[in-house]
Amino acid sequence: MLWRIVRDRRVRYLFAGGVAAVVFYGSFAGGWLLSGGRVPYLLMAVVANAVTTIVTYPLYRTVVFGSATPWLAGLARFYLICLGALAFNVVGLPALVEIAHVPVLVAQAILILVVPVVNYHVNRHWTFRHRPAPPVVVSCGRTTPTRE
């Protein structure tokens, strides 16, 4: 029973997403609190995004998707997805903080809940997609063109 649960990619993704959320929020909140709010929250989002990308890429690559894509190519695609999450933060944080007057750390916590749902599908179908091996062509008979 436990093996069947662990084999489910969605469960592994949920685990990795939890790790990513802890790393991101820990980086964001830690930097924000240590700076006493003197560092702009959008800059903290950029830093937390970079830290999270570097820390979690190997986890997503190996544990969640079991990808055989070249390491750097996969990292580049993964970082593009992370930049999408960052763009979501760059729009969402000011909307929640400046317009809705939600405290910065609460606003970031809200955004962390939304991003993984979108990222799962993009990562599955683009970043770590499995490409089938090219077909093997077997020739039976003549291999040179004939003149008619």
Backbone as a ProteinNet text record, in pm:
[ID]
protein_1_A
[PRIMARY]
MLWRIVRDRRVRYLFAGGVAAVVFYGSFAGGWLLSGGRVPYLLMAVVANAVTTIVTYPLYRTVVFGSATPWLAGLARFYLICLGALAFNVVGLPALVEIAHVPVLVAQAILILVVPVVNYHVNRHWTFRHRPAPPVVVSCGRTTPTRE
[TERTIARY]
83	0	88.1	185.6	273.7	352	397.4	473.1	389.5	262.7	174.7	158.2	152.8	140.4	267.8	383.4	512	536.1	485.4	502.8	421	320.4	234.7	311.1	333.3	408.7	345.6	214.7	147.4	182.8	198.4	237.3	381.5	467.9	607.5	615.9	532.5	529.1	481.8	382.9	332.3	442.3	518.6	631	734.7	776	876.3	822.9	695.7	634.3	634.2	614.2	622	762.3	863	1001.8	1027	981.7	1001.2	932.1	812.1	739.9	814.4	867.4	942.3	1070.2	1141	1264.4	1233.1	1131.9	1097.7	1053.3	954.8	901.5	1007.1	1088.6	1196.1	1295.8	1333.1	1425.4	1361.7	1237.3	1166.6	1145.8	1082.7	1051.3	1177.9	1275	1400.9	1470.1	1480.1	1542.3	1463	1332.3	1245.7	1257.9	1253.7	1259.7	1399.7	1502.9	1639.7	1672.4	1613.1	1639.2	1549.9	1458.4	1365.7	1274.5	1251.3	1165.3	1234.4	1365.9	1438.5	1465.7	1472.9	1491.6	1352.9	1334.8	1202.3	1153.5	1027.2	974.6	985.4	981.6	997.5	1140.7	1238.6	1376.4	1391.1	1324.7	1328.4	1264.9	1162	1099.3	1196.3	1274.8	1374.4	1481.1	1530.5	1633	1577.3	1459.1	1397.9	1372.5	1335.7	1312.4	1441.3	1551.1	1679.4	1725.6	1715.4	1754.9	1671.4	1542.2	1452.3	1481.6	1509.4	1542.4	1665.1	1768.5	1894.1	1878.7	1806.8	1792.5	1698.9	1592.1	1490.4	1500.8	1577.9	1587.8	1627.5	1731.3	1767	1654.2	1577.4	1466.6	1358.1	1319.3	1218.3	1270.5	1393	1453.1	1457.9	1505	1526.6	1408.2	1357.4	1254.2	1116.4	1080.9	945.5	931.6	1017.7	998.5	1093.5	1198.4	1293.2	1343	1382.9	1416.2	1554.2	1564.1	1692.3	1737.6	1666.1	1708.1	1844.3	1923.2	2053	2033.4	2125.5	2112.1	2094.2	2182.8	2175.5	2052.6	2016.4	1896.3	1772.6	1766.4	1654.3	1651.9	1770.4	1778.3	1731.6	1770.2	1727.4	1575.4	1514.9	1368.3	1303	1359	1305.7	1311.5	1422.8	1435	1335.7	1305.9	1203.4	1067.9	1037.4	913.3	918.2	1034.3	1050.4	1037.7	1083.3	1065.8	918	842.8	697.8	635.2	680.5	632.7	674.9	796.1	843	756.9	723.9	637.1	501.8	449.7	323.6	338.5	452	478.5	492	562.7	586.3	454.6	357.4	225.2	137.7	139.4	50	85.1	213.7	252.4	208.3	243.4	197.9	45	-21.7	-168.4	-223.2	-169.7	-217.9	-170.8	-45	11.9	-34.5	-21.4	-49.5	-197.8	-267.1	-408.3	-500.9	-478.5	-566.6	-519.4	-400.5	-344.7	-325	-285.1	-251.9	-105.5	-72.5	67.9	156.4	280.5	371.6	385	411.5	433.6	305.8	192.9	64.9	38.2	64.2	43.9	130.2	256.1	344.6	295	244.8	190.9	71.7	-11.6	-127.1	-79.1	18.3	67.8	136.1	201.8	270.6	171.6	49.7	-49.9	-98.3	-90.8	-145.7	-44.4	79.6	181.3	201.4	207.7	237.3	136.5	13.4	-88	-56.3	-20.6	14	147.6	245.7	379.3	382	299	298	274.1	172.9	137.2	242.1	296	399.4	525.4	566.6	684.7	665	549	523.1	524.2	461.8	445.1	552.6	639.7	741.5	881	899.9	1033.6	1091.2	1014.9	1065.3	991.4	945.8	871.3	961.1	899.8	972.2	955.7	1064.6	1059	1080.1	995.2	1015.7	1143.2	1203.3	1323.7	1286.6	1379.5	1349.3	1325.6	1237.3	1206.9	1328.9	1339.8	1445.8	1388.5	1455.5	1409.8	1487.5	1414	1476.1	1436.4	1536.5	1510	1515.4	1416.7	1413.8	1418.7	1519.2	1526.9	1628.1	1602.4	1692.5	1698.8	1819.5	1836.1	1872.7	1903.7	1938.2	1817.5	1800.9	1685.9	1698.1	1585.4	1584.7	1547	1598.2	1560.2	1452	1356.2	1245.3	1239.7
-119.3	0	126.5	132.4	248	264.1	151.9	157.2	217.6	182.5	235.7	387.1	433.2	577.6	648.6	593.3	655.8	654.5	552.3	544.8	648.9	704.3	803.6	935.6	977.7	1100.1	1221.4	1223.4	1337.6	1347.4	1233.3	1232.4	1281.5	1233.4	1279.1	1428.4	1474.9	1617.8	1698.8	1647.8	1715.8	1727	1619.9	1622.5	1726.7	1722.4	1817	1960	1976.5	2109	2160.4	2069.5	2108	2154.2	2080.4	2119.8	2256.5	2274.4	2401.8	2516.6	2491.9	2595.8	2634.9	2534.3	2562.7	2640.3	2597.6	2666.9	2809.7	2825.2	2959.4	3049.2	3001.2	3085.6	3111.2	3010.9	3030.3	3135	3128.5	3228.5	3367	3371.7	3499.5	3561.2	3485.3	3537.8	3564.8	3474	3494.4	3622.4	3642.6	3765.2	3888.8	3878.7	3992.9	4031.1	3929.9	3957.8	4002.2	3937.7	3976.3	4119	4160.2	4296.9	4399	4351.6	4445.2	4514.7	4452	4511.9	4619	4635.2	4737.9	4694.3	4565	4513.6	4504.6	4558.3	4552.2	4407.1	4386.2	4249.8	4185.9	4265.1	4206.8	4157.3	4226.2	4178.6	4049.8	4041.1	3916.9	3802.8	3832.1	3728.7	3678.5	3767.9	3729.3	3640.4	3678.5	3599.5	3462.2	3459.9	3333.3	3243.3	3301.5	3224.8	3157.6	3231.4	3175.5	3065.2	3087.8	2986.3	2860.2	2877.1	2762.3	2684.5	2753	2686.2	2597.9	2652.9	2578.6	2459.4	2478.2	2372.8	2260.9	2295.6	2195	2129.1	2184.4	2123.1	1975.7	1939.2	1795.9	1707.6	1757.7	1681.7	1656.7	1760.5	1744.3	1654.8	1675.1	1599.4	1450.2	1413.2	1271.5	1204.7	1265	1199.9	1207.9	1324.5	1342.5	1291.5	1337.5	1308.5	1204.5	1166.9	1067	1100.2	1222.1	1270.9	1227.3	1197.1	1162.9	1273.9	1386.2	1498.6	1547.5	1605.1	1658.9	1757.4	1751.1	1824.8	1974.8	2035.2	2180.5	2222.1	2142.9	2174.9	2168.5	2067.1	2055.6	2170.7	2208.6	2320.8	2450.3	2470.1	2591.2	2595.2	2483.1	2478.6	2497.4	2428.8	2439.4	2584.9	2653.3	2791.9	2881.9	2850.9	2928.2	2915.4	2794.6	2773.7	2853.3	2849.6	2925.9	3075.7	3121.2	3262.6	3295.5	3199.5	3218.3	3235	3152.4	3165.9	3300.7	3342.4	3473.3	3585.5	3574.9	3675.8	3680.9	3564.2	3557.3	3630.4	3611.2	3680	3830.4	3869.3	4012.2	4085.8	4016.8	4077.4	4060.2	3939.7	3908.8	3976.5	3983.6	4045.1	4191.7	4274.7	4413.9	4427.2	4339.7	4345.9	4318	4215	4181.9	4282.4	4323.4	4411.9	4556.3	4609.9	4752.7	4782.9	4692.9	4719.9	4662.3	4533.8	4468.7	4488.8	4546	4575	4449.3	4341.9	4217.8	4228.9	4189.9	4193.4	4110.2	4153.6	4092.8	3942	3896.2	3752.7	3671.1	3727.5	3659	3654.2	3763.6	3768.7	3663.4	3652.4	3552.4	3411.6	3387.5	3255	3220	3316.1	3293.3	3255	3327.5	3301.1	3164.9	3122.2	2992.8	2878.2	2895.4	2789.2	2773.4	2878.4	2875.6	2826.3	2864.3	2837.2	2687.8	2598.5	2457.9	2390.8	2429.2	2367.4	2391.8	2512.6	2546.9	2483.1	2492.5	2441.1	2291	2214.7	2069.1	2035.9	2094.9	2062.6	2111.5	2228.1	2278.3	2193.6	2159.9	2075.1	1937	1879.8	1744.6	1739.5	1838.2	1832.6	1905.9	1981.7	2054.7	2034.9	2070	2065.3	1924.4	1829.4	1693.7	1593.2	1635.3	1545.1	1431	1318.9	1202.4	1198.9	1200.2	1191.5	1046.3	994.3	856.4	845.4	729.1	705.2	713.4	760.9	767.8	627.5	615.5	482.4	424.1	295	224.5	184.7	225.8	194	73.3	-29.5	-150.9	-162.6	-178	-188	-334	-374.4	-509.8	-498.2	-552.3	-545.3	-442.5	-388.7	-293.7	-162.1	-109.1	17.3	131.7	102.8	209.5	237.1	361.7	394.1	327.4	291.1	228.5	332.5	310.2	399.9	332.4	406.2	348.8	408.6
0	0	0	89.9	96.4	-32.7	-89.7	-214.8	-326.5	-331.1	-435	-420.4	-297.3	-273.5	-316.4	-278.8	-312.4	-463.3	-532.5	-678.1	-752.6	-690.7	-755	-767.6	-888.9	-915.7	-847.5	-838.9	-775.5	-627.4	-561.9	-420.9	-406.9	-493.9	-491.2	-521.5	-614.6	-646.3	-526.2	-456.6	-337.7	-232	-214.1	-120.3	-162.8	-289.5	-339.5	-332.8	-361.6	-352	-209	-114	26.4	62.9	14.3	37.6	-26.1	-149.5	-219.7	-145.3	-95.3	-22	105	175.7	298.5	266.5	161.2	123	80.2	-4.9	-53.2	61.6	136.9	243.7	351	380.4	477.2	430.4	302.6	246	245.7	200.4	191.2	329.3	418.4	551.2	630.6	621.3	692.6	649.8	519.2	468.5	505.2	494.8	526.2	673.5	760.7	904.6	948.3	892.8	928.6	884.3	774.7	726.2	795.1	875.9	941.4	842.5	728.1	626.3	543.7	563.3	487.4	342.9	320	183.9	120.4	2.2	-62.2	-76.1	-49.7	-52.5	-190.5	-295.7	-429.5	-450.9	-396	-402.7	-322.9	-209.1	-129.9	-208.8	-286.2	-368.8	-475.3	-533.4	-634.3	-571.8	-455.6	-386.6	-348.3	-289.7	-248.6	-369.2	-481.5	-603.6	-651.3	-650.8	-694.6	-599.9	-470.3	-371.8	-389.6	-403.6	-418	-545.2	-653	-779.5	-763.3	-706.1	-691.7	-597.9	-488.8	-388.9	-435.7	-505.6	-535.1	-672.4	-763.8	-896.8	-890.6	-816.1	-812.3	-758.1	-664.5	-608	-712.8	-783	-887.8	-1000.6	-1037.6	-1148	-1119.7	-1002.4	-972.5	-904.7	-799	-718.7	-783.1	-833.6	-885.2	-1028	-1117.4	-1258.5	-1314.8	-1241.9	-1290.9	-1430	-1449.2	-1582.4	-1627.8	-1755.2	-1817.2	-1911.6	-1910.4	-1995.7	-1947.4	-2036	-1992.4	-1875.8	-1779.9	-1655.1	-1677.9	-1755.4	-1775.5	-1855.7	-1954.6	-2033	-1944	-1858.7	-1765.3	-1666.1	-1616.9	-1523.4	-1590.4	-1715.1	-1786.5	-1799.1	-1837	-1847.8	-1711.8	-1611.2	-1475.4	-1428.1	-1457.2	-1413.8	-1487.1	-1611.6	-1682.1	-1611.7	-1565.6	-1490.9	-1360.4	-1295.2	-1171.1	-1195.9	-1310.9	-1345.5	-1364.2	-1414.8	-1425.1	-1287.4	-1192.5	-1055	-996.8	-1030	-983.8	-1042.7	-1170.1	-1233.2	-1162.4	-1128.6	-1054.2	-920.6	-853.6	-727.2	-746.3	-851.6	-875.9	-900.8	-956.5	-977.4	-853.2	-797.4	-685.1	-554.1	-523.5	-395.5	-385.4	-483	-471.2	-470.6	-545	-545.6	-405.3	-342	-207.9	-102.3	-112.5	-9.9	-26.4	-146.5	-167.8	-188.1	-256	-286.5	-179.9	-143.3	-46.1	98.1	115.6	248.4	332.7	268.3	338.1	381.9	504.5	547.3	453.6	436	338.5	357	478.4	499.7	477.9	509.3	483.8	333.4	264.7	119.1	49.9	93	31.8	60	179.1	213.5	123.5	96.4	7.4	-132.7	-183.6	-319	-328.4	-223	-223.1	-243.9	-200.9	-215.5	-360	-438.4	-574.5	-678.3	-665.3	-768	-797.9	-698.2	-729.8	-823	-816.3	-902.1	-1049.4	-1081	-1219	-1257.7	-1168.4	-1198.8	-1225.8	-1157.5	-1177.3	-1324.5	-1380.7	-1519	-1618	-1595.2	-1685.4	-1674.7	-1552.3	-1535.3	-1597.1	-1576.7	-1627.3	-1780.1	-1840.7	-1986	-2065.1	-1998.9	-2074	-2015.5	-1889.9	-1831.6	-1831.3	-1779.9	-1762.1	-1849.9	-1964.1	-2051	-2096.8	-2115.3	-2165.6	-2316.3	-2382.9	-2528.8	-2568.1	-2653.7	-2697.9	-2780.8	-2773.7	-2853.7	-3001.4	-3084.3	-3227.3	-3281.7	-3377.6	-3431.7	-3503.9	-3494.2	-3566.4	-3701.2	-3806.9	-3941.6	-3989.9	-4021.8	-4073.9	-4219.6	-4302.8	-4445.3	-4487.5	-4558.1	-4612.1	-4764.2	-4820.9	-4965	-5009.6	-5126.3	-5187.9	-5112.5	-5094.1	-5022.1	-5115.1	-5238.8	-5332.6	-5419.3	-5458.3	-5542.2	-5680.5	-5733.7	-5866.4	-5970.6	-6090.1	-6200.5	-6280.6	-6311.9	-6389.9	-6526.6
[MASK]
++++++++++++++++++++++++++++++++++++++++++++++++++++++++++++++++++++++++++++++++++++++++++++++++++++++++++++++++++++++++++++++++++++++++++++++++++++

